[in-house]
Amino acid sequence: MASLTAIVHGRVQGVGYRDFVRRQARRLGLAGRVQNRPDGTVYVEASGPLAALESLVAALEEGPVGSHVARVERTFGEGTAHRDRFEID
């Protein structure tokens, strides 16, 4: 099991970005969470197979229609999320 922590910068709040991330993560079979941060970024924690996490990063970089992703800070590690499924916080 691998883990991912990501902070997404750009126009990513108020455009359906968190719902987009949840749908992508669930489609990939990942557990974790996504939340808006007060500074305008979106925070993502996910765990699952490394290949699925890499696919999620590609989706984070793309984002939904109406968003504009400037950059994604990401850190991969080992371990699991403290959740059974992927949720919006």
PyMOL Python script that loads the backbone (N, CA, C, O; Angstrom):
from pymol import cmd

cmd.read_pdbstr("""\
ATOM      1  N   MET A   1       0.837  -1.180   0.000  1.00  0.00           N
ATOM      2  CA  MET A   1       0.000   0.000   0.000  1.00  0.00           C
ATOM      3  C   MET A   1       0.881   1.241   0.000  1.00  0.00           C
ATOM      4  O   MET A   1       1.872   1.314   0.727  1.00  0.00           O
ATOM      5  N   ALA A   2       0.513   2.201  -0.812  1.00  0.00           N
ATOM      6  CA  ALA A   2       1.237   3.464  -0.886  1.00  0.00           C
ATOM      7  C   ALA A   2       0.304   4.597  -0.478  1.00  0.00           C
ATOM      8  O   ALA A   2      -0.915   4.430  -0.439  1.00  0.00           O
ATOM      9  N   SER A   3       0.889   5.744  -0.175  1.00  0.00           N
ATOM     10  CA  SER A   3       0.088   6.896   0.205  1.00  0.00           C
ATOM     11  C   SER A   3       0.512   8.118  -0.602  1.00  0.00           C
ATOM     12  O   SER A   3       1.625   8.190  -1.122  1.00  0.00           O
ATOM     13  N   LEU A   4      -0.395   9.059  -0.689  1.00  0.00           N
ATOM     14  CA  LEU A   4      -0.165  10.300  -1.409  1.00  0.00           C
ATOM     15  C   LEU A   4      -0.701  11.447  -0.571  1.00  0.00           C
ATOM     16  O   LEU A   4      -1.810  11.374  -0.042  1.00  0.00           O
ATOM     17  N   THR A   5       0.074  12.488  -0.454  1.00  0.00           N
ATOM     18  CA  THR A   5      -0.387  13.763   0.088  1.00  0.00           C
ATOM     19  C   THR A   5      -0.147  14.787  -1.006  1.00  0.00           C
ATOM     20  O   THR A   5       0.954  14.875  -1.550  1.00  0.00           O
ATOM     21  N   ALA A   6      -1.181  15.568  -1.332  1.00  0.00           N
ATOM     22  CA  ALA A   6      -1.047  16.555  -2.407  1.00  0.00           C
ATOM     23  C   ALA A   6      -1.724  17.853  -2.015  1.00  0.00           C
ATOM     24  O   ALA A   6      -2.749  17.856  -1.333  1.00  0.00           O
ATOM     25  N   ILE A   7      -1.139  18.955  -2.453  1.00  0.00           N
ATOM     26  CA  ILE A   7      -1.730  20.273  -2.316  1.00  0.00           C
ATOM     27  C   ILE A   7      -1.828  20.846  -3.725  1.00  0.00           C
ATOM     28  O   ILE A   7      -0.835  20.964  -4.442  1.00  0.00           O
ATOM     29  N   VAL A   8      -3.057  21.199  -4.099  1.00  0.00           N
ATOM     30  CA  VAL A   8      -3.323  21.665  -5.461  1.00  0.00           C
ATOM     31  C   VAL A   8      -3.530  23.171  -5.434  1.00  0.00           C
ATOM     32  O   VAL A   8      -4.361  23.682  -4.684  1.00  0.00           O
ATOM     33  N   HIS A   9      -2.764  23.873  -6.261  1.00  0.00           N
ATOM     34  CA  HIS A   9      -2.810  25.329  -6.347  1.00  0.00           C
ATOM     35  C   HIS A   9      -3.469  25.755  -7.655  1.00  0.00           C
ATOM     36  O   HIS A   9      -3.367  25.061  -8.666  1.00  0.00           O
ATOM     37  N   GLY A  10      -4.129  26.876  -7.627  1.00  0.00           N
ATOM     38  CA  GLY A  10      -4.750  27.427  -8.829  1.00  0.00           C
ATOM     39  C   GLY A  10      -6.196  27.797  -8.554  1.00  0.00           C
ATOM     40  O   GLY A  10      -6.579  28.028  -7.407  1.00  0.00           O
ATOM     41  N   ARG A  11      -6.999  27.853  -9.612  1.00  0.00           N
ATOM     42  CA  ARG A  11      -8.441  28.086  -9.437  1.00  0.00           C
ATOM     43  C   ARG A  11      -9.084  26.721  -9.233  1.00  0.00           C
ATOM     44  O   ARG A  11      -9.528  26.075 -10.182  1.00  0.00           O
ATOM     45  N   VAL A  12      -9.123  26.298  -7.969  1.00  0.00           N
ATOM     46  CA  VAL A  12      -9.582  24.943  -7.644  1.00  0.00           C
ATOM     47  C   VAL A  12     -10.668  24.933  -6.577  1.00  0.00           C
ATOM     48  O   VAL A  12     -11.059  23.865  -6.105  1.00  0.00           O
ATOM     49  N   GLN A  13     -11.156  26.093  -6.196  1.00  0.00           N
ATOM     50  CA  GLN A  13     -12.289  26.165  -5.270  1.00  0.00           C
ATOM     51  C   GLN A  13     -13.447  26.839  -5.982  1.00  0.00           C
ATOM     52  O   GLN A  13     -13.264  27.783  -6.751  1.00  0.00           O
ATOM     53  N   GLY A  14     -14.650  26.332  -5.709  1.00  0.00           N
ATOM     54  CA  GLY A  14     -15.849  26.896  -6.327  1.00  0.00           C
ATOM     55  C   GLY A  14     -16.084  26.431  -7.756  1.00  0.00           C
ATOM     56  O   GLY A  14     -16.890  27.014  -8.479  1.00  0.00           O
ATOM     57  N   VAL A  15     -15.382  25.384  -8.160  1.00  0.00           N
ATOM     58  CA  VAL A  15     -15.500  24.879  -9.536  1.00  0.00           C
ATOM     59  C   VAL A  15     -15.795  23.376  -9.574  1.00  0.00           C
ATOM     60  O   VAL A  15     -15.672  22.754 -10.629  1.00  0.00           O
ATOM     61  N   GLY A  16     -16.181  22.786  -8.442  1.00  0.00           N
ATOM     62  CA  GLY A  16     -16.474  21.355  -8.393  1.00  0.00           C
ATOM     63  C   GLY A  16     -15.244  20.470  -8.307  1.00  0.00           C
ATOM     64  O   GLY A  16     -15.306  19.279  -8.610  1.00  0.00           O
ATOM     65  N   TYR A  17     -14.126  21.051  -7.894  1.00  0.00           N
ATOM     66  CA  TYR A  17     -12.870  20.295  -7.877  1.00  0.00           C
ATOM     67  C   TYR A  17     -12.893  19.146  -6.871  1.00  0.00           C
ATOM     68  O   TYR A  17     -12.450  18.044  -7.191  1.00  0.00           O
ATOM     69  N   ARG A  18     -13.400  19.384  -5.660  1.00  0.00           N
ATOM     70  CA  ARG A  18     -13.415  18.313  -4.653  1.00  0.00           C
ATOM     71  C   ARG A  18     -14.277  17.135  -5.092  1.00  0.00           C
ATOM     72  O   ARG A  18     -13.893  15.981  -4.902  1.00  0.00           O
ATOM     73  N   ASP A  19     -15.432  17.416  -5.676  1.00  0.00           N
ATOM     74  CA  ASP A  19     -16.289  16.331  -6.163  1.00  0.00           C
ATOM     75  C   ASP A  19     -15.601  15.571  -7.289  1.00  0.00           C
ATOM     76  O   ASP A  19     -15.689  14.345  -7.361  1.00  0.00           O
ATOM     77  N   PHE A  20     -14.917  16.298  -8.167  1.00  0.00           N
ATOM     78  CA  PHE A  20     -14.151  15.675  -9.238  1.00  0.00           C
ATOM     79  C   PHE A  20     -13.098  14.721  -8.666  1.00  0.00           C
ATOM     80  O   PHE A  20     -12.948  13.595  -9.139  1.00  0.00           O
ATOM     81  N   VAL A  21     -12.372  15.184  -7.642  1.00  0.00           N
ATOM     82  CA  VAL A  21     -11.329  14.353  -7.025  1.00  0.00           C
ATOM     83  C   VAL A  21     -11.944  13.115  -6.388  1.00  0.00           C
ATOM     84  O   VAL A  21     -11.426  12.010  -6.548  1.00  0.00           O
ATOM     85  N   ARG A  22     -13.051  13.297  -5.664  1.00  0.00           N
ATOM     86  CA  ARG A  22     -13.711  12.145  -5.031  1.00  0.00           C
ATOM     87  C   ARG A  22     -14.126  11.116  -6.073  1.00  0.00           C
ATOM     88  O   ARG A  22     -13.897   9.922  -5.885  1.00  0.00           O
ATOM     89  N   ARG A  23     -14.732  11.559  -7.164  1.00  0.00           N
ATOM     90  CA  ARG A  23     -15.160  10.612  -8.216  1.00  0.00           C
ATOM     91  C   ARG A  23     -13.969   9.865  -8.801  1.00  0.00           C
ATOM     92  O   ARG A  23     -14.023   8.650  -8.985  1.00  0.00           O
ATOM     93  N   GLN A  24     -12.889  10.595  -9.093  1.00  0.00           N
ATOM     94  CA  GLN A  24     -11.695   9.954  -9.663  1.00  0.00           C
ATOM     95  C   GLN A  24     -11.092   8.953  -8.687  1.00  0.00           C
ATOM     96  O   GLN A  24     -10.731   7.842  -9.075  1.00  0.00           O
ATOM     97  N   ALA A  25     -10.981   9.348  -7.420  1.00  0.00           N
ATOM     98  CA  ALA A  25     -10.379   8.465  -6.411  1.00  0.00           C
ATOM     99  C   ALA A  25     -11.210   7.205  -6.214  1.00  0.00           C
ATOM    100  O   ALA A  25     -10.664   6.106  -6.118  1.00  0.00           O
ATOM    101  N   ARG A  26     -12.516   7.362  -6.153  1.00  0.00           N
ATOM    102  CA  ARG A  26     -13.376   6.183  -5.985  1.00  0.00           C
ATOM    103  C   ARG A  26     -13.292   5.272  -7.201  1.00  0.00           C
ATOM    104  O   ARG A  26     -13.267   4.049  -7.059  1.00  0.00           O
ATOM    105  N   ARG A  27     -13.249   5.855  -8.390  1.00  0.00           N
ATOM    106  CA  ARG A  27     -13.116   5.052  -9.613  1.00  0.00           C
ATOM    107  C   ARG A  27     -11.820   4.234  -9.581  1.00  0.00           C
ATOM    108  O   ARG A  27     -11.770   3.114 -10.091  1.00  0.00           O
ATOM    109  N   LEU A  28     -10.784   4.800  -8.983  1.00  0.00           N
ATOM    110  CA  LEU A  28      -9.491   4.128  -8.892  1.00  0.00           C
ATOM    111  C   LEU A  28      -9.376   3.204  -7.676  1.00  0.00           C
ATOM    112  O   LEU A  28      -8.352   2.544  -7.501  1.00  0.00           O
ATOM    113  N   GLY A  29     -10.408   3.152  -6.841  1.00  0.00           N
ATOM    114  CA  GLY A  29     -10.407   2.280  -5.670  1.00  0.00           C
ATOM    115  C   GLY A  29      -9.551   2.772  -4.520  1.00  0.00           C
ATOM    116  O   GLY A  29      -9.032   1.970  -3.743  1.00  0.00           O
ATOM    117  N   LEU A  30      -9.397   4.088  -4.403  1.00  0.00           N
ATOM    118  CA  LEU A  30      -8.551   4.662  -3.369  1.00  0.00           C
ATOM    119  C   LEU A  30      -9.362   5.073  -2.144  1.00  0.00           C
ATOM    120  O   LEU A  30     -10.561   5.335  -2.242  1.00  0.00           O
ATOM    121  N   ALA A  31      -8.708   5.128  -1.006  1.00  0.00           N
ATOM    122  CA  ALA A  31      -9.295   5.646   0.231  1.00  0.00           C
ATOM    123  C   ALA A  31      -8.619   6.973   0.541  1.00  0.00           C
ATOM    124  O   ALA A  31      -7.489   7.219   0.119  1.00  0.00           O
ATOM    125  N   GLY A  32      -9.327   7.832   1.290  1.00  0.00           N
ATOM    126  CA  GLY A  32      -8.710   9.093   1.690  1.00  0.00           C
ATOM    127  C   GLY A  32      -9.704  10.216   1.808  1.00  0.00           C
ATOM    128  O   GLY A  32     -10.884   9.999   2.085  1.00  0.00           O
ATOM    129  N   ARG A  33      -9.208  11.436   1.593  1.00  0.00           N
ATOM    130  CA  ARG A  33     -10.063  12.611   1.743  1.00  0.00           C
ATOM    131  C   ARG A  33      -9.549  13.757   0.896  1.00  0.00           C
ATOM    132  O   ARG A  33      -8.388  13.782   0.487  1.00  0.00           O
ATOM    133  N   VAL A  34     -10.444  14.712   0.640  1.00  0.00           N
ATOM    134  CA  VAL A  34     -10.107  15.945  -0.058  1.00  0.00           C
ATOM    135  C   VAL A  34     -10.800  17.086   0.666  1.00  0.00           C
ATOM    136  O   VAL A  34     -11.943  16.945   1.102  1.00  0.00           O
ATOM    137  N   GLN A  35     -10.114  18.217   0.798  1.00  0.00           N
ATOM    138  CA  GLN A  35     -10.731  19.351   1.477  1.00  0.00           C
ATOM    139  C   GLN A  35     -10.179  20.671   0.942  1.00  0.00           C
ATOM    140  O   GLN A  35      -9.029  20.759   0.510  1.00  0.00           O
ATOM    141  N   ASN A  36     -11.038  21.697   0.985  1.00  0.00           N
ATOM    142  CA  ASN A  36     -10.604  23.050   0.683  1.00  0.00           C
ATOM    143  C   ASN A  36      -9.815  23.586   1.858  1.00  0.00           C
ATOM    144  O   ASN A  36     -10.117  23.285   3.012  1.00  0.00           O
ATOM    145  N   ARG A  37      -8.803  24.380   1.558  1.00  0.00           N
ATOM    146  CA  ARG A  37      -8.018  25.039   2.588  1.00  0.00           C
ATOM    147  C   ARG A  37      -8.294  26.538   2.548  1.00  0.00           C
ATOM    148  O   ARG A  37      -8.628  27.071   1.489  1.00  0.00           O
ATOM    149  N   PRO A  38      -8.162  27.227   3.680  1.00  0.00           N
ATOM    150  CA  PRO A  38      -8.435  28.665   3.722  1.00  0.00           C
ATOM    151  C   PRO A  38      -7.578  29.491   2.761  1.00  0.00           C
ATOM    152  O   PRO A  38      -7.980  30.583   2.361  1.00  0.00           O
ATOM    153  N   ASP A  39      -6.411  28.984   2.393  1.00  0.00           N
ATOM    154  CA  ASP A  39      -5.525  29.746   1.495  1.00  0.00           C
ATOM    155  C   ASP A  39      -5.892  29.590   0.018  1.00  0.00           C
ATOM    156  O   ASP A  39      -5.186  30.103  -0.850  1.00  0.00           O
ATOM    157  N   GLY A  40      -6.999  28.881  -0.278  1.00  0.00           N
ATOM    158  CA  GLY A  40      -7.448  28.713  -1.657  1.00  0.00           C
ATOM    159  C   GLY A  40      -6.947  27.455  -2.337  1.00  0.00           C
ATOM    160  O   GLY A  40      -7.288  27.199  -3.492  1.00  0.00           O
ATOM    161  N   THR A  41      -6.145  26.668  -1.641  1.00  0.00           N
ATOM    162  CA  THR A  41      -5.668  25.407  -2.208  1.00  0.00           C
ATOM    163  C   THR A  41      -6.639  24.285  -1.854  1.00  0.00           C
ATOM    164  O   THR A  41      -7.560  24.461  -1.057  1.00  0.00           O
ATOM    165  N   VAL A  42      -6.405  23.130  -2.467  1.00  0.00           N
ATOM    166  CA  VAL A  42      -7.150  21.914  -2.141  1.00  0.00           C
ATOM    167  C   VAL A  42      -6.141  20.887  -1.647  1.00  0.00           C
ATOM    168  O   VAL A  42      -5.100  20.675  -2.269  1.00  0.00           O
ATOM    169  N   TYR A  43      -6.460  20.249  -0.519  1.00  0.00           N
ATOM    170  CA  TYR A  43      -5.596  19.265   0.119  1.00  0.00           C
ATOM    171  C   TYR A  43      -6.159  17.873  -0.138  1.00  0.00           C
ATOM    172  O   TYR A  43      -7.360  17.646   0.012  1.00  0.00           O
ATOM    173  N   VAL A  44      -5.290  16.942  -0.525  1.00  0.00           N
ATOM    174  CA  VAL A  44      -5.702  15.567  -0.838  1.00  0.00           C
ATOM    175  C   VAL A  44      -4.801  14.594  -0.084  1.00  0.00           C
ATOM    176  O   VAL A  44      -3.577  14.722  -0.100  1.00  0.00           O
ATOM    177  N   GLU A  45      -5.424  13.621   0.575  1.00  0.00           N
ATOM    178  CA  GLU A  45      -4.717  12.466   1.146  1.00  0.00           C
ATOM    179  C   GLU A  45      -5.355  11.234   0.539  1.00  0.00           C
ATOM    180  O   GLU A  45      -6.580  11.118   0.515  1.00  0.00           O
ATOM    181  N   ALA A  46      -4.543  10.312   0.048  1.00  0.00           N
ATOM    182  CA  ALA A  46      -5.091   9.096  -0.545  1.00  0.00           C
ATOM    183  C   ALA A  46      -4.141   7.935  -0.298  1.00  0.00           C
ATOM    184  O   ALA A  46      -2.939   8.123  -0.114  1.00  0.00           O
ATOM    185  N   SER A  47      -4.703   6.729  -0.298  1.00  0.00           N
ATOM    186  CA  SER A  47      -3.878   5.540  -0.192  1.00  0.00           C
ATOM    187  C   SER A  47      -4.448   4.450  -1.077  1.00  0.00           C
ATOM    188  O   SER A  47      -5.650   4.391  -1.334  1.00  0.00           O
ATOM    189  N   GLY A  48      -3.547   3.583  -1.539  1.00  0.00           N
ATOM    190  CA  GLY A  48      -3.911   2.494  -2.428  1.00  0.00           C
ATOM    191  C   GLY A  48      -2.694   2.072  -3.224  1.00  0.00           C
ATOM    192  O   GLY A  48      -1.568   2.420  -2.867  1.00  0.00           O
ATOM    193  N   PRO A  49      -2.901   1.330  -4.295  1.00  0.00           N
ATOM    194  CA  PRO A  49      -1.780   0.918  -5.138  1.00  0.00           C
ATOM    195  C   PRO A  49      -1.087   2.131  -5.768  1.00  0.00           C
ATOM    196  O   PRO A  49      -1.749   3.098  -6.146  1.00  0.00           O
ATOM    197  N   LEU A  50       0.221   2.081  -5.878  1.00  0.00           N
ATOM    198  CA  LEU A  50       0.999   3.205  -6.409  1.00  0.00           C
ATOM    199  C   LEU A  50       0.522   3.617  -7.801  1.00  0.00           C
ATOM    200  O   LEU A  50       0.421   4.810  -8.085  1.00  0.00           O
ATOM    201  N   ALA A  51       0.231   2.661  -8.660  1.00  0.00           N
ATOM    202  CA  ALA A  51      -0.215   3.000 -10.021  1.00  0.00           C
ATOM    203  C   ALA A  51      -1.520   3.801  -9.990  1.00  0.00           C
ATOM    204  O   ALA A  51      -1.705   4.723 -10.785  1.00  0.00           O
ATOM    205  N   ALA A  52      -2.419   3.447  -9.076  1.00  0.00           N
ATOM    206  CA  ALA A  52      -3.680   4.185  -8.954  1.00  0.00           C
ATOM    207  C   ALA A  52      -3.426   5.591  -8.422  1.00  0.00           C
ATOM    208  O   ALA A  52      -4.068   6.545  -8.863  1.00  0.00           O
ATOM    209  N   LEU A  53      -2.500   5.727  -7.484  1.00  0.00           N
ATOM    210  CA  LEU A  53      -2.163   7.054  -6.969  1.00  0.00           C
ATOM    211  C   LEU A  53      -1.543   7.927  -8.049  1.00  0.00           C
ATOM    212  O   LEU A  53      -1.828   9.122  -8.125  1.00  0.00           O
ATOM    213  N   GLU A  54      -0.710   7.344  -8.872  1.00  0.00           N
ATOM    214  CA  GLU A  54      -0.118   8.096  -9.984  1.00  0.00           C
ATOM    215  C   GLU A  54      -1.201   8.542 -10.966  1.00  0.00           C
ATOM    216  O   GLU A  54      -1.129   9.644 -11.508  1.00  0.00           O
ATOM    217  N   SER A  55      -2.201   7.694 -11.195  1.00  0.00           N
ATOM    218  CA  SER A  55      -3.329   8.082 -12.048  1.00  0.00           C
ATOM    219  C   SER A  55      -4.121   9.219 -11.413  1.00  0.00           C
ATOM    220  O   SER A  55      -4.594  10.111 -12.117  1.00  0.00           O
ATOM    221  N   LEU A  56      -4.268   9.194 -10.100  1.00  0.00           N
ATOM    222  CA  LEU A  56      -4.965  10.280  -9.416  1.00  0.00           C
ATOM    223  C   LEU A  56      -4.193  11.586  -9.572  1.00  0.00           C
ATOM    224  O   LEU A  56      -4.800  12.631  -9.806  1.00  0.00           O
ATOM    225  N   VAL A  57      -2.882  11.546  -9.450  1.00  0.00           N
ATOM    226  CA  VAL A  57      -2.075  12.757  -9.633  1.00  0.00           C
ATOM    227  C   VAL A  57      -2.296  13.335 -11.027  1.00  0.00           C
ATOM    228  O   VAL A  57      -2.427  14.550 -11.181  1.00  0.00           O
ATOM    229  N   ALA A  58      -2.337  12.481 -12.033  1.00  0.00           N
ATOM    230  CA  ALA A  58      -2.594  12.963 -13.405  1.00  0.00           C
ATOM    231  C   ALA A  58      -3.952  13.655 -13.466  1.00  0.00           C
ATOM    232  O   ALA A  58      -4.086  14.688 -14.121  1.00  0.00           O
ATOM    233  N   ALA A  59      -4.959  13.102 -12.796  1.00  0.00           N
ATOM    234  CA  ALA A  59      -6.283  13.724 -12.763  1.00  0.00           C
ATOM    235  C   ALA A  59      -6.240  15.038 -11.998  1.00  0.00           C
ATOM    236  O   ALA A  59      -6.875  16.008 -12.413  1.00  0.00           O
ATOM    237  N   LEU A  60      -5.503  15.092 -10.886  1.00  0.00           N
ATOM    238  CA  LEU A  60      -5.373  16.333 -10.124  1.00  0.00           C
ATOM    239  C   LEU A  60      -4.770  17.436 -10.980  1.00  0.00           C
ATOM    240  O   LEU A  60      -5.190  18.591 -10.898  1.00  0.00           O
ATOM    241  N   GLU A  61      -3.796  17.086 -11.792  1.00  0.00           N
ATOM    242  CA  GLU A  61      -3.134  18.068 -12.655  1.00  0.00           C
ATOM    243  C   GLU A  61      -4.070  18.571 -13.750  1.00  0.00           C
ATOM    244  O   GLU A  61      -3.946  19.711 -14.198  1.00  0.00           O
ATOM    245  N   GLU A  62      -4.985  17.745 -14.173  1.00  0.00           N
ATOM    246  CA  GLU A  62      -5.941  18.114 -15.226  1.00  0.00           C
ATOM    247  C   GLU A  62      -7.115  18.904 -14.641  1.00  0.00           C
ATOM    248  O   GLU A  62      -7.430  19.992 -15.125  1.00  0.00           O
ATOM    249  N   GLY A  63      -7.753  18.372 -13.620  1.00  0.00           N
ATOM    250  CA  GLY A  63      -8.892  19.028 -12.986  1.00  0.00           C
ATOM    251  C   GLY A  63     -10.142  18.996 -13.854  1.00  0.00           C
ATOM    252  O   GLY A  63     -10.091  18.607 -15.021  1.00  0.00           O
ATOM    253  N   PRO A  64     -11.268  19.410 -13.272  1.00  0.00           N
ATOM    254  CA  PRO A  64     -12.521  19.433 -14.028  1.00  0.00           C
ATOM    255  C   PRO A  64     -12.613  20.681 -14.915  1.00  0.00           C
ATOM    256  O   PRO A  64     -11.822  21.614 -14.775  1.00  0.00           O
ATOM    257  N   VAL A  65     -13.565  20.680 -15.804  1.00  0.00           N
ATOM    258  CA  VAL A  65     -13.830  21.857 -16.628  1.00  0.00           C
ATOM    259  C   VAL A  65     -14.131  23.028 -15.704  1.00  0.00           C
ATOM    260  O   VAL A  65     -14.882  22.881 -14.740  1.00  0.00           O
ATOM    261  N   GLY A  66     -13.562  24.168 -15.986  1.00  0.00           N
ATOM    262  CA  GLY A  66     -13.779  25.352 -15.167  1.00  0.00           C
ATOM    263  C   GLY A  66     -12.677  25.599 -14.155  1.00  0.00           C
ATOM    264  O   GLY A  66     -12.582  26.694 -13.600  1.00  0.00           O
ATOM    265  N   SER A  67     -11.849  24.604 -13.907  1.00  0.00           N
ATOM    266  CA  SER A  67     -10.731  24.792 -12.985  1.00  0.00           C
ATOM    267  C   SER A  67      -9.492  25.191 -13.779  1.00  0.00           C
ATOM    268  O   SER A  67      -9.446  25.056 -15.002  1.00  0.00           O
ATOM    269  N   HIS A  68      -8.504  25.678 -13.066  1.00  0.00           N
ATOM    270  CA  HIS A  68      -7.188  25.936 -13.652  1.00  0.00           C
ATOM    271  C   HIS A  68      -6.155  25.543 -12.612  1.00  0.00           C
ATOM    272  O   HIS A  68      -5.994  26.227 -11.602  1.00  0.00           O
ATOM    273  N   VAL A  69      -5.461  24.453 -12.853  1.00  0.00           N
ATOM    274  CA  VAL A  69      -4.458  23.950 -11.913  1.00  0.00           C
ATOM    275  C   VAL A  69      -3.117  24.584 -12.260  1.00  0.00           C
ATOM    276  O   VAL A  69      -2.586  24.383 -13.352  1.00  0.00           O
ATOM    277  N   ALA A  70      -2.578  25.352 -11.320  1.00  0.00           N
ATOM    278  CA  ALA A  70      -1.277  25.979 -11.521  1.00  0.00           C
ATOM    279  C   ALA A  70      -0.149  24.994 -11.219  1.00  0.00           C
ATOM    280  O   ALA A  70       0.834  24.909 -11.956  1.00  0.00           O
ATOM    281  N   ARG A  71      -0.310  24.254 -10.122  1.00  0.00           N
ATOM    282  CA  ARG A  71       0.693  23.233  -9.782  1.00  0.00           C
ATOM    283  C   ARG A  71       0.140  22.300  -8.710  1.00  0.00           C
ATOM    284  O   ARG A  71      -0.789  22.640  -7.978  1.00  0.00           O
ATOM    285  N   VAL A  72       0.739  21.122  -8.641  1.00  0.00           N
ATOM    286  CA  VAL A  72       0.378  20.121  -7.638  1.00  0.00           C
ATOM    287  C   VAL A  72       1.642  19.736  -6.887  1.00  0.00           C
ATOM    288  O   VAL A  72       2.567  19.163  -7.464  1.00  0.00           O
ATOM    289  N   GLU A  73       1.676  20.052  -5.598  1.00  0.00           N
ATOM    290  CA  GLU A  73       2.762  19.587  -4.734  1.00  0.00           C
ATOM    291  C   GLU A  73       2.363  18.198  -4.271  1.00  0.00           C
ATOM    292  O   GLU A  73       1.248  18.004  -3.787  1.00  0.00           O
ATOM    293  N   ARG A  74       3.250  17.234  -4.412  1.00  0.00           N
ATOM    294  CA  ARG A  74       2.874  15.861  -4.051  1.00  0.00           C
ATOM    295  C   ARG A  74       4.015  15.155  -3.348  1.00  0.00           C
ATOM    296  O   ARG A  74       5.191  15.381  -3.629  1.00  0.00           O
ATOM    297  N   THR A  75       3.623  14.289  -2.420  1.00  0.00           N
ATOM    298  CA  THR A  75       4.569  13.461  -1.691  1.00  0.00           C
ATOM    299  C   THR A  75       3.997  12.052  -1.634  1.00  0.00           C
ATOM    300  O   THR A  75       2.868  11.850  -1.188  1.00  0.00           O
ATOM    301  N   PHE A  76       4.774  11.089  -2.085  1.00  0.00           N
ATOM    302  CA  PHE A  76       4.390   9.685  -1.996  1.00  0.00           C
ATOM    303  C   PHE A  76       5.082   9.066  -0.791  1.00  0.00           C
ATOM    304  O   PHE A  76       6.196   9.448  -0.435  1.00  0.00           O
ATOM    305  N   GLY A  77       4.412   8.112  -0.172  1.00  0.00           N
ATOM    306  CA  GLY A  77       4.992   7.405   0.962  1.00  0.00           C
ATOM    307  C   GLY A  77       4.378   6.029   1.080  1.00  0.00           C
ATOM    308  O   GLY A  77       3.741   5.529   0.152  1.00  0.00           O
ATOM    309  N   GLU A  78       4.578   5.432   2.226  1.00  0.00           N
ATOM    310  CA  GLU A  78       3.988   4.134   2.514  1.00  0.00           C
ATOM    311  C   GLU A  78       2.888   4.317   3.543  1.00  0.00           C
ATOM    312  O   GLU A  78       2.897   5.287   4.301  1.00  0.00           O
ATOM    313  N   GLY A  79       1.948   3.397   3.571  1.00  0.00           N
ATOM    314  CA  GLY A  79       0.903   3.456   4.576  1.00  0.00           C
ATOM    315  C   GLY A  79      -0.474   3.576   3.962  1.00  0.00           C
ATOM    316  O   GLY A  79      -0.645   3.526   2.744  1.00  0.00           O
ATOM    317  N   THR A  80      -1.450   3.735   4.836  1.00  0.00           N
ATOM    318  CA  THR A  80      -2.832   3.792   4.392  1.00  0.00           C
ATOM    319  C   THR A  80      -3.532   4.996   5.003  1.00  0.00           C
ATOM    320  O   THR A  80      -3.120   5.515   6.040  1.00  0.00           O
ATOM    321  N   ALA A  81      -4.584   5.423   4.347  1.00  0.00           N
ATOM    322  CA  ALA A  81      -5.423   6.494   4.891  1.00  0.00           C
ATOM    323  C   ALA A  81      -6.196   5.933   6.078  1.00  0.00           C
ATOM    324  O   ALA A  81      -6.368   4.720   6.199  1.00  0.00           O
ATOM    325  N   HIS A  82      -6.647   6.797   6.926  1.00  0.00           N
ATOM    326  CA  HIS A  82      -7.399   6.370   8.104  1.00  0.00           C
ATOM    327  C   HIS A  82      -8.891   6.314   7.783  1.00  0.00           C
ATOM    328  O   HIS A  82      -9.727   6.625   8.631  1.00  0.00           O
ATOM    329  N   ARG A  83      -9.212   5.922   6.577  1.00  0.00           N
ATOM    330  CA  ARG A  83     -10.600   5.854   6.131  1.00  0.00           C
ATOM    331  C   ARG A  83     -10.787   4.608   5.263  1.00  0.00           C
ATOM    332  O   ARG A  83      -9.831   4.055   4.720  1.00  0.00           O
ATOM    333  N   ASP A  84     -12.042   4.188   5.152  1.00  0.00           N
ATOM    334  CA  ASP A  84     -12.356   3.017   4.334  1.00  0.00           C
ATOM    335  C   ASP A  84     -12.651   3.379   2.890  1.00  0.00           C
ATOM    336  O   ASP A  84     -12.541   2.536   2.000  1.00  0.00           O
ATOM    337  N   ARG A  85     -13.025   4.631   2.653  1.00  0.00           N
ATOM    338  CA  ARG A  85     -13.349   5.070   1.299  1.00  0.00           C
ATOM    339  C   ARG A  85     -12.901   6.510   1.142  1.00  0.00           C
ATOM    340  O   ARG A  85     -12.347   7.093   2.074  1.00  0.00           O
ATOM    341  N   PHE A  86     -13.132   7.084  -0.017  1.00  0.00           N
ATOM    342  CA  PHE A  86     -12.683   8.446  -0.283  1.00  0.00           C
ATOM    343  C   PHE A  86     -13.832   9.418  -0.065  1.00  0.00           C
ATOM    344  O   PHE A  86     -14.919   9.241  -0.616  1.00  0.00           O
ATOM    345  N   GLU A  87     -13.584  10.461   0.755  1.00  0.00           N
ATOM    346  CA  GLU A  87     -14.632  11.401   1.132  1.00  0.00           C
ATOM    347  C   GLU A  87     -14.182  12.848   0.995  1.00  0.00           C
ATOM    348  O   GLU A  87     -12.989  13.151   0.961  1.00  0.00           O
ATOM    349  N   ILE A  88     -15.164  13.727   0.918  1.00  0.00           N
ATOM    350  CA  ILE A  88     -14.929  15.166   0.976  1.00  0.00           C
ATOM    351  C   ILE A  88     -15.062  15.593   2.433  1.00  0.00           C
ATOM    352  O   ILE A  88     -16.056  15.283   3.089  1.00  0.00           O
ATOM    353  N   ASP A  89     -14.062  16.302   2.934  1.00  0.00           N
ATOM    354  CA  ASP A  89     -14.130  16.866   4.289  1.00  0.00           C
ATOM    355  C   ASP A  89     -14.558  18.313   4.208  1.00  0.00           C
ATOM    356  O   ASP A  89     -14.679  18.980   5.236  1.00  0.00           O
TER     357      ASP A  89
END
""", "prot")
cmd.dss("prot")
cmd.show_as("cartoon", "prot")
cmd.util.cbc("prot")
cmd.orient("prot")
